Amino acid sequence: MTSSSLNVANEGRKPLYKTEREKGRIIMKEENIKVKGYTDTWYIIDREVINFKQYYLLENEVWGDETCHLVTDKDFNVICETFDDIETALEDEGII
């Protein structure tokens, strides 16, 4: 099931934190993500697992690549802002 079908299925009700529940399974939200301290909503454009930790590269749903991307951890806590790809940003932060 895609994120867009989740949005249709869940129209009219508030999503559970950053995930959606469906028939006992937890499905990660990949769009319409709200990030603390930032306006608008974001969506995942890339992901990377480093040392068993999940990282996401988010793009703003309104401004797209006209504004910086956000690198976040699995809970969407911001690691950094970047105009680079996820690997370069994680290298710059000393994570890779």
C-alpha positions in Angstrom: 0.0 0.0 0.0 1.4 3.4 -0.9 1.4 6.5 1.2 -1.1 8.2 -1.0 -3.6 5.4 -0.5 -3.0 5.8 3.2 -4.0 9.4 3.0 -7.2 8.5 1.2 -8.0 5.7 3.7 -7.3 8.0 6.6 -9.0 11.1 5.3 -10.9 12.9 8.0 -9.0 11.4 11.0 -5.8 12.4 12.6 -2.8 10.1 12.0 -1.1 8.3 14.9 2.2 10.2 15.6 4.5 9.5 12.6 3.0 6.1 11.6 -0.3 4.8 10.6 -1.9 1.6 11.9 -3.6 -0.8 9.5 -4.9 -4.2 10.4 -2.3 -4.6 13.2 0.7 -3.5 11.0 2.5 -0.2 11.5 3.2 1.6 8.3 5.7 4.5 8.2 4.3 7.8 6.9 6.3 9.0 3.9 4.5 12.3 3.1 2.7 15.0 5.0 5.3 14.8 7.8 5.4 17.6 10.2 8.8 18.5 11.7 9.1 20.3 15.0 10.6 23.8 14.4 9.8 23.9 10.7 6.8 25.1 8.7 4.8 23.3 6.0 5.0 19.5 5.6 7.7 17.3 4.3 8.1 14.0 2.5 10.9 11.4 2.4 13.1 11.5 -0.8 15.9 9.2 0.4 16.9 7.0 3.3 20.1 5.5 4.7 20.9 3.0 7.4 24.2 3.7 9.2 25.4 1.5 12.1 21.8 0.1 12.4 20.3 3.6 12.7 17.8 4.9 10.1 18.2 8.3 8.6 15.9 10.2 6.2 16.3 13.0 3.7 13.1 15.1 3.6 12.0 17.6 1.0 9.5 20.4 1.7 6.1 19.6 0.0 5.5 23.3 -0.8 9.0 24.6 -1.8 10.6 21.4 -3.1 14.2 21.9 -4.0 13.9 25.7 -3.7 14.7 25.3 0.0 17.0 23.1 2.0 16.4 19.4 2.6 16.3 18.0 6.2 18.3 15.0 7.4 16.5 13.4 10.3 16.7 10.3 12.4 13.9 7.7 12.5 11.8 9.9 14.8 12.1 12.9 12.5 14.4 14.8 14.8 16.5 17.1 12.6 20.2 16.2 12.3 21.0 19.0 9.8 19.8 21.1 6.9 21.4 20.4 3.5 21.3 21.1 -0.2 23.4 17.9 -0.7 22.5 14.2 -0.9 22.0 12.2 2.3 25.4 10.6 2.2 27.3 13.9 1.8 25.2 15.5 4.6 25.9 12.5 7.0 29.6 12.7 6.1 29.6 16.4 6.9 28.0 15.7 10.3 30.6 13.0 11.0 28.1 10.2 11.1 29.6 8.3 8.2 
